Amino acid sequence: MAKKKLDVKTLKDLREKTGAGIMDVKRVMDEVGDPKKAEKILKEKGFKKAAKRSDRATDAGLVDAYVHHSGKVASLVEVFSETDFVARNELFQELAHGLALQVASSEAKDSRQLLKEEFIKDPSKTIEDLVKEVILKTGENIKVGRITRIKLGEK
């Protein structure tokens, strides 16, 4: 029986979703044959890699702000990376802004609480999952620092 040829678009999609290398994606797809199963396996492997990076120093990063269009809620979030190179990366900046948006709509008092929340733009993943995805794609440790939410009239 002939082996089914892998679709390049499927490989590319899995690589983008998981941050895994193309050869890893191909190997897992060869093993399981199902993109959904492959995605789950690749993410699990990737999250293990992200955990290994968690001890690396994060001395760079940025602070991002979000102000709701009503002007009544604002937030600040501090996000750390290992290098300025990653801190200037569009993917990292999108993460920081997404976190600032999350903080504005959140009741979390600190980053530990924030990491456990469902991401408002995609409730299928937590904030911690979102951060780990960016860790995989950038290859650097990323940590969420201080968060602040200000709502008009609240103390």
HELIX and SHEET records of a PDB file:
HELIX    1   1 VAL A    8  THR A   18  1                                  11    
HELIX    2   2 ILE A   22  VAL A   32  1                                  11    
HELIX    3   3 PRO A   35  ARG A   53  1                                  19    
HELIX    4   4 ASP A   84  ALA A   87  1                                   4    
HELIX    5   5 GLU A   90  ALA A  104  1                                  15    
HELIX    6   6 SER A  111  LYS A  116  1                                   6    
HELIX    7   7 ILE A  127  THR A  138  1                                  12    
SHEET    1   A 3 ALA A  60  VAL A  67  0                                        
SHEET    2   A 3 VAL A  73  SER A  81 -1                                        
SHEET    3   A 3 ILE A 142  LYS A 151 -1                                        
SHEET    1   B 2 GLU A 118  PHE A 119  0                                        
SHEET    2   B 2 ASP A 122  THR A 126 -1                                        
END                                                                             
